[in-house]
């Protein structure tokens, strides 16, 4: 049974047809989940800073949704996919900006999930290079599975952590407002 779980986790993110091209990155139309229920692309956009593209972010849900609060709070399977498009992103910068995102998403109250945040940030300890793909997949009753280049790196449990993680991009203080709107399918 354990081997089956590993196999299913490894195949968790089997990609299908390509839906869109964002900043030169082909965005998969859907991701397959452990339950074999595909997650559909809700929206995608570019994270920019100082007029430079840093990564392409995409949100995947079971069905189209534009209500950020509803998405953050739901127990349904969902995923965020980040494809690095700049050599300016380093492990240190990714860790720092993600921690800042957790601060904003929790309104400065990261203490209750600090252990989970540290486990998540460990994913960024390995060098990050242009072309790397990070996928954070929430699987109900299992937690957030973190993949780097399709390799499962960690699983972090807890609904409060999941809400804060997705809040980095979807909260009232997102990493970038235009990216939030694009992930919610409100801009193209």
Secondary structure, DSSP 8 states (H G I E B T S, - for coil): -HHHHHHHHHTTT-B-SEEEEETTEEEESEE--TTS--EEEEEEEEEEETTEEEEEEEEEESS----HHHHHH--S-EEEEEEE--TT--HHHHHHHHHHHHHHHTTT--GGGHHHHHHHHGGGSS---TT-EEEEEEETTTEEEEEETTEEEEEE--HHHHHHHHHHHHSTT-S-HHHHHHHTTS--
